[in-house]
Amino acid sequence: MKIWVDADACPVVIKEILFRAAERMKIDTILVANHAMRIPPSKYISRVQVSSGFDVADDEIVKRIEKGDLVITGDIPLASEVIDNGGQALNLRGELYTTENIRSILNVRDFMDTMRSSGVEMSGGPPPLSQTDRQNFANNLDRILAQNKAN
């Protein structure tokens, strides 16, 4: 198992949780982004810089993942592709996307996108990550990594 991070929109606090987990669990963690970024020196943490463009980082992740890999992303279409390819996807608030829930989440996302494009006023995006969100992310990440280690 490897951890792939859709790093373009990943908050620093989530990256820090991932960096600590990579070291503690000795698991390869790869950040994919279209810009340069700092990562701590580690044999378990690396980065891949892709060219700019719509979904370039997402496409690179989908191309590289293997069955059982974990992808950290807030991008629902990317999460759907990951699941279709046998991977796991965890969002930034700690919610695990699964074969059981991804279709309904994708449908809601598409509906909201349709509403916005038809001119319906929508409130701003999701609220900032709370301490509870961070804790949920860390707890669910630890649970997934422990399950992987047990297998």
C-alpha positions in Angstrom: 0.0 0.0 0.0 1.1 3.5 -0.8 -0.6 6.8 0.1 -1.1 9.2 -2.8 -2.0 12.8 -1.9 -3.9 15.1 -4.2 -1.7 17.9 -2.9 -2.8 21.0 -4.8 -5.6 21.7 -2.4 -4.4 19.7 0.6 -4.1 21.9 3.7 -0.8 22.0 5.5 -2.3 20.6 8.7 -3.4 17.4 6.8 0.0 17.1 5.1 1.6 17.3 8.6 -0.6 14.4 9.8 0.3 12.4 6.7 4.0 13.1 7.2 3.9 11.8 10.8 1.9 8.7 9.7 4.4 8.0 6.9 7.3 8.0 9.3 5.5 6.1 12.1 4.1 3.4 9.8 7.0 3.4 7.3 4.7 3.8 4.4 5.5 5.4 1.1 3.5 8.7 0.8 3.6 10.6 -2.5 2.3 14.1 -2.9 1.2 15.0 -6.5 0.8 18.7 -7.4 1.3 21.1 -10.2 3.5 23.3 -8.2 6.7 22.9 -6.2 6.3 22.2 -2.5 8.4 21.5 0.5 8.4 18.1 2.0 10.4 16.9 5.0 13.5 14.8 4.4 12.3 11.2 4.6 12.8 8.0 2.7 9.0 7.5 2.9 7.9 10.9 1.6 8.2 12.1 -2.0 6.6 14.4 -4.4 5.7 14.4 -8.1 5.3 17.7 -9.8 3.0 17.7 -12.9 2.4 20.4 -15.4 -0.4 22.9 -14.9 -3.8 22.1 -16.3 -7.2 20.9 -15.4 -7.1 17.4 -13.7 -3.4 16.8 -14.6 -2.6 15.8 -11.0 -5.7 13.7 -10.8 -4.9 11.9 -14.0 -1.3 11.2 -12.8 -2.6 9.7 -9.5 -5.1 7.5 -11.4 -2.3 6.4 -13.7 0.0 5.4 -10.9 -2.2 3.9 -8.2 -2.3 0.2 -7.6 -5.1 -1.9 -6.1 -5.2 -1.2 -2.3 -3.5 2.1 -2.4 -5.0 5.0 -0.4 -5.6 8.4 -2.1 -6.2 11.5 0.0 -8.4 13.9 -1.9 -11.4 16.3 -1.6 -12.0 15.7 -5.3 -15.1 13.5 -5.6 -14.7 12.5 -9.3 -11.1 11.5 -8.5 -12.2 9.5 -5.5 -14.7 7.7 -7.8 -12.0 6.8 -10.3 -9.7 5.6 -7.4 -12.5 3.3 -6.1 -13.2 2.0 -9.6 -9.6 1.0 -9.9 -9.5 -0.9 -6.6 -8.0 1.9 -4.4 -9.3 3.6 -1.3 -10.1 7.3 -1.0 -10.2 9.4 2.1 -11.3 13.0 2.1 -9.8 15.8 4.1 -12.4 15.6 6.8 -11.8 11.9 7.4 -14.7 10.5 5.4 -13.8 7.3 3.6 -15.3 7.1 0.2 -16.6 3.5 -0.6 -18.3 1.6 -3.3 -21.4 2.0 -1.2 -21.4 5.8 -0.9 -19.4 7.2 -3.8 -22.3 7.2 -6.3 -24.7 9.1 -4.1 -21.9 11.6 -3.1 -21.0 12.1 -6.8 -24.7 12.6 -7.7 -25.1 15.3 -5.0 -21.9 17.0 -6.3 -23.2 16.9 -9.9 -26.6 18.2 -8.8 -25.0 21.1 -6.9 -22.7 21.8 -9.9 -25.8 21.9 -12.2 -27.6 24.3 -9.8 -24.6 26.7 -9.7 -24.2 26.6 -13.5 -27.9 27.4 -13.9 -27.5 30.6 -11.9 -28.8 29.5 -8.5 -27.0 31.4 -5.8 -25.2 29.0 -3.5 -23.4 29.8 -0.3 -19.6 29.7 -0.3 -17.7 26.4 -0.2 -17.3 24.1 2.7 -16.4 25.6 6.1 -12.7 25.6 7.1 -11.4 22.4 8.7 -12.3 22.3 12.3 -10.3 20.6 15.1 -12.9 17.8 15.0 -12.4 17.4 11.2 -8.6 17.1 11.8 -9.1 14.5 14.5 -11.6 12.5 12.3 -9.0 12.5 9.5 -6.2 11.4 11.8 -8.3 8.7 13.4 -9.6 7.3 10.2 -6.2 7.4 8.6 -4.7 5.5 11.5 -7.6 2.9 11.3 -7.0 2.3 7.6 -3.2 2.0 8.0 -3.7 -0.4 11.0 -6.1 -2.5 8.9 -3.6 -2.6 6.1 -0.7 -3.6 8.4 -2.8 -6.4 9.8 -3.5 -7.8 6.3 
